[in-house]
Amino acid sequence: MKLTVCSKLCTECPFSKASPKGWLGFHTLDGVLKAQQEEGLFSCHLARKDEMTSDNIESGEIKICRGYIASETKSGISFGQNHNNGQELKRLQVLITKESKEDENIILSRDEFKEHHGRQTVSPKRSLSQEEFLRRQGYRGPANKPM
């Protein structure tokens, strides 16, 4: 296994305070929290592709969400307990901490994440084109296929 991580935090990363409240794409709040609790692999929403498998993530082809790891760090949680993914996630956590690119005030801790995404549903403040809406949902390309 050779996990890779995004080189920077995405503008609308769900683990960022700048993300739309309640927006988790196709994920549920409980699903994301379970992934964090179990040290699951959580790919970047912009890197997802049609028919993606865990092999795509484990090989490093699809990157792990930088915000996902930074959120755990801000919450005081260290990866390393899961015998399948823990050590690789811990390696990425150490790397992100050393790089120190993110302003900690932008990253949502686990509790802030629950508050940010659990109490409201997304109600856009402006109209989005269908193309932009699909892009934010993780769809790419002429056929707007999911990544």
Secondary structure, 3 states (H helix, E strand, C coil): CCCCECCCCCCCCCCECCCCCCCCCCCCHHHHHHHHHCCCCCECCCCCCCCCCHHHHHCCCCCECHHHHHHHHHCCCCCCCCCCCHHHHHHHHHHHHHHCCCCCCCECCHHHHHHHHHCCCCCCCCCCCHHHHHHHCCEECCCCEEC
